[in-house]
Amino acid sequence: MEKPRSDALVFFGASGDLAYKKIFPALQAIARRGKLDCLVIGVARSGWTLDQLVERARASVTEHGGGVDPEAFARLTARLRYVDGDYNDADTFVRLRAELQDSKRPVHYLAIPPSMFRPVVGQLANAHCTENARVILEKPFGRDLASARELNAVLHEHFPETAIFRIDHTHIPARHRLAGRAGLHLHWFNAEAIRTDRPSGLRLPPVVDYRDPKTIFSPVQRIWVASLAR
């Protein structure tokens, strides 16, 4: 049975480096393909307005996305919303819940420092933003095995394992780090189709190639998506 697609993308760290270099260019590319059909909400604590975020997005795609595509960028900005506030402030998440409107299956992308994963997940739960939701966490996932398991426990208080996606980039050091952990298993993004290339003879997660035009979300070009076995 095909899983329902997420109907809103919330990305924390909207004013940050990852959003600037990867997320905004990816969103414009998705809009260019006609696949950006959900609400996009940026969250940050920068004191910005929506207009300032739009200008940040424009600069991002100019520098890192091959230039502004007028039609695609217009489709992106028409769906773009912004919530400015402190991640430790409950009011930030009350306003986020309001911006989600009637969305029933949001995906929360935490492109923020790992130290903020726990408070943000807790605030999302308190604001009733985790029901039927998915969560994506950028690397690093903990400092070591013990802290990774502790973070896992926090996530599992609010999300089922099938709704949790952990990202690591496919540079060689990351490959060695993943290979050194026992019990890794794969979890996919909510994609209609993803091409994979499993390295021969290695017990590692497949490579997920988000440059493939069939993917529905491509914040980075090639990533590992894996989780620690419980």
DOTOR-165836 format. One record per residue (C-alpha): residue in three letters; x, y, z. Coordinates in Angstrom, 2 decimals. Layout:
<atoms>
@r->ALA	c1->X	c2->Y	c3->Z .
...
</atoms>
This chain:
<atoms>
@r->MET	c1->0.00	c2->0.00	c3->0.00 .
@r->GLU	c1->1.33	c2->3.42	c3->-0.95 .
@r->LYS	c1->1.91	c2->5.70	c3->2.01 .
@r->PRO	c1->0.19	c2->9.11	c3->1.91 .
@r->ARG	c1->2.43	c2->11.99	c3->0.94 .
@r->SER	c1->3.24	c2->14.75	c3->3.35 .
@r->ASP	c1->1.11	c2->17.83	c3->2.76 .
@r->ALA	c1->3.41	c2->20.49	c3->4.25 .
@r->LEU	c1->7.16	c2->20.98	c3->4.57 .
@r->VAL	c1->8.38	c2->22.78	c3->7.69 .
@r->PHE	c1->12.10	c2->23.46	c3->7.71 .
@r->PHE	c1->13.81	c2->24.78	c3->10.81 .
@r->GLY	c1->16.99	c2->26.76	c3->10.24 .
@r->ALA	c1->15.47	c2->28.68	c3->7.34 .
@r->SER	c1->18.04	c2->31.47	c3->7.68 .
@r->GLY	c1->20.96	c2->29.07	c3->7.97 .
@r->ASP	c1->23.75	c2->27.87	c3->5.72 .
@r->LEU	c1->22.15	c2->24.54	c3->4.74 .
@r->ALA	c1->18.94	c2->26.25	c3->3.66 .
@r->TYR	c1->20.94	c2->28.79	c3->1.67 .
@r->LYS	c1->23.19	c2->26.30	c3->-0.11 .
@r->LYS	c1->20.88	c2->23.31	c3->-0.53 .
@r->ILE	c1->17.24	c2->23.62	c3->0.49 .
@r->PHE	c1->16.13	c2->26.69	c3->-1.46 .
@r->PRO	c1->17.85	c2->25.53	c3->-4.68 .
@r->ALA	c1->16.22	c2->22.11	c3->-4.26 .
@r->LEU	c1->12.80	c2->23.65	c3->-3.71 .
@r->GLN	c1->13.11	c2->25.77	c3->-6.85 .
@r->ALA	c1->14.14	c2->22.66	c3->-8.78 .
@r->ILE	c1->11.10	c2->20.78	c3->-7.48 .
@r->ALA	c1->8.86	c2->23.72	c3->-8.41 .
@r->ARG	c1->10.39	c2->23.73	c3->-11.90 .
@r->ARG	c1->9.36	c2->20.08	c3->-12.31 .
@r->GLY	c1->5.82	c2->20.90	c3->-11.22 .
@r->LYS	c1->6.14	c2->18.79	c3->-8.05 .
@r->LEU	c1->5.94	c2->21.49	c3->-5.39 .
@r->ASP	c1->2.31	c2->21.10	c3->-4.40 .
@r->CYS	c1->2.46	c2->21.61	c3->-0.64 .
@r->LEU	c1->2.82	c2->24.43	c3->1.85 .
@r->VAL	c1->6.44	c2->25.35	c3->2.67 .
@r->ILE	c1->7.09	c2->26.96	c3->6.05 .
@r->GLY	c1->10.48	c2->28.27	c3->7.08 .
@r->VAL	c1->11.21	c2->28.68	c3->10.78 .
@r->ALA	c1->14.16	c2->30.62	c3->12.21 .
@r->ARG	c1->15.09	c2->32.98	c3->15.01 .
@r->SER	c1->16.61	c2->35.79	c3->12.96 .
@r->GLY	c1->14.16	c2->38.63	c3->13.45 .
@r->TRP	c1->13.20	c2->38.43	c3->9.77 .
@r->THR	c1->9.98	c2->39.00	c3->7.87 .
@r->LEU	c1->8.61	c2->36.83	c3->5.07 .
@r->ASP	c1->9.85	c2->39.38	c3->2.53 .
@r->GLN	c1->13.37	c2->39.06	c3->3.91 .
@r->LEU	c1->13.18	c2->35.27	c3->3.67 .
@r->VAL	c1->12.06	c2->35.56	c3->0.05 .
@r->GLU	c1->15.07	c2->37.76	c3->-0.71 .
@r->ARG	c1->17.31	c2->35.21	c3->1.04 .
@r->ALA	c1->15.80	c2->32.50	c3->-1.15 .
@r->ARG	c1->16.38	c2->34.63	c3->-4.25 .
@r->ALA	c1->20.04	c2->35.12	c3->-3.36 .
@r->SER	c1->20.31	c2->31.39	c3->-2.63 .
@r->VAL	c1->19.06	c2->30.19	c3->-6.00 .
@r->THR	c1->21.08	c2->32.87	c3->-7.76 .
@r->GLU	c1->24.31	c2->31.65	c3->-6.18 .
@r->HIS	c1->23.65	c2->27.93	c3->-5.75 .
@r->GLY	c1->20.65	c2->27.02	c3->-7.91 .
@r->GLY	c1->21.75	c2->28.02	c3->-11.38 .
@r->GLY	c1->19.95	c2->31.35	c3->-11.23 .
@r->VAL	c1->16.38	c2->32.47	c3->-10.66 .
@r->ASP	c1->13.83	c2->30.62	c3->-12.77 .
@r->PRO	c1->11.03	c2->33.25	c3->-12.81 .
@r->GLU	c1->8.12	c2->30.80	c3->-13.09 .
@r->ALA	c1->9.49	c2->28.21	c3->-10.67 .
@r->PHE	c1->10.59	c2->30.81	c3->-8.14 .
@r->ALA	c1->7.16	c2->32.42	c3->-8.27 .
@r->ARG	c1->5.56	c2->29.02	c3->-7.55 .
@r->LEU	c1->7.91	c2->28.53	c3->-4.61 .
@r->THR	c1->7.33	c2->31.94	c3->-3.06 .
@r->ALA	c1->3.55	c2->31.61	c3->-3.50 .
@r->ARG	c1->3.68	c2->28.60	c3->-1.16 .
@r->LEU	c1->6.31	c2->29.98	c3->1.20 .
@r->ARG	c1->5.44	c2->31.07	c3->4.74 .
@r->TYR	c1->7.68	c2->32.17	c3->7.60 .
@r->VAL	c1->7.59	c2->31.86	c3->11.37 .
@r->ASP	c1->10.20	c2->33.85	c3->13.28 .
@r->GLY	c1->10.87	c2->33.00	c3->16.89 .
@r->ASP	c1->12.97	c2->31.30	c3->19.53 .
@r->TYR	c1->12.95	c2->27.50	c3->19.44 .
@r->ASN	c1->12.56	c2->27.43	c3->23.22 .
@r->ASP	c1->9.50	c2->29.68	c3->23.13 .
@r->ALA	c1->6.15	c2->27.86	c3->23.02 .
@r->ASP	c1->4.58	c2->30.80	c3->21.18 .
@r->THR	c1->6.81	c2->30.10	c3->18.15 .
@r->PHE	c1->5.16	c2->26.70	c3->17.80 .
@r->VAL	c1->1.66	c2->28.01	c3->18.43 .
@r->ARG	c1->2.20	c2->30.32	c3->15.45 .
@r->LEU	c1->3.64	c2->27.45	c3->13.44 .
@r->ARG	c1->0.52	c2->25.38	c3->14.16 .
@r->ALA	c1->-1.58	c2->28.30	c3->12.87 .
@r->GLU	c1->0.50	c2->28.55	c3->9.67 .
@r->LEU	c1->-0.01	c2->24.83	c3->9.03 .
@r->GLN	c1->-3.70	c2->25.60	c3->8.59 .
@r->ASP	c1->-5.49	c2->22.39	c3->7.57 .
@r->SER	c1->-2.35	c2->20.34	c3->6.91 .
@r->LYS	c1->-2.72	c2->16.83	c3->8.33 .
@r->ARG	c1->0.64	c2->15.21	c3->7.52 .
@r->PRO	c1->3.50	c2->17.73	c3->7.83 .
@r->VAL	c1->7.14	c2->16.79	c3->7.55 .
@r->HIS	c1->9.48	c2->18.67	c3->9.89 .
@r->TYR	c1->13.04	c2->19.06	c3->8.60 .
@r->LEU	c1->15.46	c2->19.97	c3->11.42 .
@r->ALA	c1->18.33	c2->21.70	c3->9.61 .
@r->ILE	c1->19.54	c2->23.04	c3->12.96 .
@r->PRO	c1->22.30	c2->22.28	c3->15.48 .
@r->PRO	c1->21.83	c2->18.84	c3->17.09 .
@r->SER	c1->21.63	c2->20.47	c3->20.51 .
@r->MET	c1->18.23	c2->21.84	c3->19.46 .
@r->PHE	c1->16.72	c2->18.53	c3->18.30 .
@r->ARG	c1->15.32	c2->17.64	c3->21.71 .
@r->PRO	c1->13.68	c2->21.01	c3->22.56 .
@r->VAL	c1->12.24	c2->21.43	c3->19.05 .
@r->VAL	c1->10.72	c2->17.95	c3->19.01 .
@r->GLY	c1->9.24	c2->18.56	c3->22.45 .
@r->GLN	c1->7.78	c2->21.90	c3->21.41 .
@r->LEU	c1->6.32	c2->20.38	c3->18.25 .
@r->ALA	c1->4.57	c2->17.77	c3->20.35 .
@r->ASN	c1->3.24	c2->20.34	c3->22.83 .
@r->ALA	c1->1.81	c2->22.37	c3->19.93 .
@r->HIS	c1->0.10	c2->19.29	c3->18.43 .
@r->CYS	c1->2.32	c2->19.34	c3->15.36 .
@r->THR	c1->3.53	c2->15.72	c3->15.54 .
@r->GLU	c1->0.35	c2->13.74	c3->14.89 .
@r->ASN	c1->0.66	c2->11.90	c3->11.55 .
@r->ALA	c1->3.86	c2->13.91	c3->10.96 .
@r->ARG	c1->7.33	c2->12.92	c3->9.84 .
@r->VAL	c1->10.65	c2->14.29	c3->11.09 .
@r->ILE	c1->13.98	c2->14.61	c3->9.26 .
@r->LEU	c1->17.20	c2->15.19	c3->11.20 .
@r->GLU	c1->20.46	c2->16.41	c3->9.70 .
@r->LYS	c1->23.77	c2->14.99	c3->10.87 .
@r->PRO	c1->25.30	c2->14.42	c3->13.35 .
@r->PHE	c1->22.81	c2->12.14	c3->15.08 .
@r->GLY	c1->24.32	c2->12.23	c3->18.56 .
@r->ARG	c1->27.95	c2->12.47	c3->19.59 .
@r->ASP	c1->28.38	c2->8.73	c3->20.18 .
@r->LEU	c1->26.30	c2->5.56	c3->20.46 .
@r->ALA	c1->24.96	c2->6.43	c3->23.92 .
@r->SER	c1->23.82	c2->9.95	c3->22.96 .
@r->ALA	c1->22.35	c2->8.64	c3->19.68 .
@r->ARG	c1->20.28	c2->6.11	c3->21.61 .
@r->GLU	c1->19.17	c2->8.84	c3->24.01 .
@r->LEU	c1->18.04	c2->11.01	c3->21.10 .
@r->ASN	c1->16.30	c2->7.98	c3->19.59 .
@r->ALA	c1->14.31	c2->7.57	c3->22.80 .
@r->VAL	c1->13.20	c2->11.22	c3->22.67 .
@r->LEU	c1->12.07	c2->10.86	c3->19.07 .
@r->HIS	c1->10.15	c2->7.67	c3->19.78 .
@r->GLU	c1->8.13	c2->9.45	c3->22.45 .
@r->HIS	c1->6.44	c2->11.43	c3->19.66 .
@r->PHE	c1->7.09	c2->9.69	c3->16.32 .
@r->PRO	c1->6.87	c2->6.07	c3->15.16 .
@r->GLU	c1->10.10	c2->4.69	c3->13.71 .
@r->THR	c1->8.63	c2->4.71	c3->10.20 .
@r->ALA	c1->8.23	c2->8.51	c3->10.47 .
@r->ILE	c1->11.84	c2->9.26	c3->11.49 .
@r->PHE	c1->14.53	c2->9.95	c3->8.89 .
@r->ARG	c1->18.19	c2->10.47	c3->9.80 .
@r->ILE	c1->20.58	c2->11.97	c3->7.25 .
@r->ASP	c1->24.30	c2->11.57	c3->6.74 .
@r->HIS	c1->26.28	c2->12.69	c3->3.71 .
@r->THR	c1->28.18	c2->10.22	c3->1.58 .
@r->HIS	c1->31.70	c2->11.45	c3->2.05 .
@r->ILE	c1->34.21	c2->8.72	c3->2.85 .
@r->PRO	c1->34.50	c2->9.59	c3->6.58 .
@r->ALA	c1->30.74	c2->9.25	c3->6.92 .
@r->ARG	c1->30.89	c2->5.89	c3->5.16 .
@r->HIS	c1->33.49	c2->4.62	c3->7.63 .
@r->ARG	c1->31.47	c2->5.96	c3->10.55 .
@r->LEU	c1->28.32	c2->4.20	c3->9.42 .
@r->ALA	c1->30.19	c2->0.98	c3->8.65 .
@r->GLY	c1->31.50	c2->0.90	c3->12.19 .
@r->ARG	c1->28.03	c2->0.80	c3->13.75 .
@r->ALA	c1->26.23	c2->-2.49	c3->14.08 .
@r->GLY	c1->22.58	c2->-3.00	c3->13.24 .
@r->LEU	c1->21.99	c2->-0.21	c3->10.72 .
@r->HIS	c1->18.82	c2->-0.40	c3->8.68 .
@r->LEU	c1->17.37	c2->1.83	c3->6.00 .
@r->HIS	c1->14.45	c2->4.24	c3->6.09 .
@r->TRP	c1->13.30	c2->6.13	c3->3.01 .
@r->PHE	c1->12.04	c2->9.62	c3->2.50 .
@r->ASN	c1->8.41	c2->9.79	c3->1.37 .
@r->ALA	c1->9.37	c2->9.58	c3->-2.31 .
@r->GLU	c1->7.33	c2->8.33	c3->-5.24 .
@r->ALA	c1->10.42	c2->6.72	c3->-6.73 .
@r->ILE	c1->14.04	c2->6.63	c3->-5.58 .
@r->ARG	c1->16.91	c2->5.08	c3->-7.50 .
@r->THR	c1->19.45	c2->3.26	c3->-5.37 .
@r->ASP	c1->22.92	c2->1.88	c3->-5.91 .
@r->ARG	c1->24.00	c2->-0.51	c3->-3.17 .
@r->PRO	c1->27.81	c2->-0.78	c3->-2.99 .
@r->SER	c1->28.80	c2->-4.34	c3->-3.84 .
@r->GLY	c1->30.00	c2->-6.46	c3->-0.94 .
@r->LEU	c1->29.35	c2->-3.82	c3->1.74 .
@r->ARG	c1->26.78	c2->-4.06	c3->4.50 .
@r->LEU	c1->25.83	c2->-0.41	c3->4.25 .
@r->PRO	c1->22.61	c2->1.43	c3->3.46 .
@r->PRO	c1->22.02	c2->2.11	c3->-0.24 .
@r->VAL	c1->22.95	c2->5.45	c3->-1.74 .
@r->VAL	c1->19.91	c2->7.64	c3->-2.32 .
@r->ASP	c1->20.49	c2->9.84	c3->-5.36 .
@r->TYR	c1->18.40	c2->12.96	c3->-4.92 .
@r->ARG	c1->19.62	c2->14.36	c3->-8.22 .
@r->ASP	c1->17.20	c2->11.96	c3->-9.89 .
@r->PRO	c1->14.23	c2->13.99	c3->-11.22 .
@r->LYS	c1->11.79	c2->11.39	c3->-9.88 .
@r->THR	c1->12.53	c2->12.31	c3->-6.27 .
@r->ILE	c1->10.14	c2->14.67	c3->-4.52 .
@r->PHE	c1->12.58	c2->16.27	c3->-2.12 .
@r->SER	c1->16.30	c2->16.87	c3->-2.62 .
@r->PRO	c1->17.96	c2->18.95	c3->0.10 .
@r->VAL	c1->21.35	c2->17.37	c3->-0.63 .
@r->GLN	c1->22.66	c2->15.62	c3->-3.72 .
@r->ARG	c1->23.67	c2->12.24	c3->-2.30 .
@r->ILE	c1->22.96	c2->11.13	c3->1.27 .
@r->TRP	c1->22.80	c2->8.13	c3->3.52 .
@r->VAL	c1->19.49	c2->7.69	c3->5.29 .
@r->ALA	c1->19.93	c2->5.24	c3->8.14 .
@r->SER	c1->18.85	c2->4.57	c3->11.69 .
@r->LEU	c1->20.31	c2->2.79	c3->14.69 .
@r->ALA	c1->18.70	c2->-0.54	c3->15.43 .
@r->ARG	c1->16.92	c2->-0.64	c3->18.75 .
</atoms>
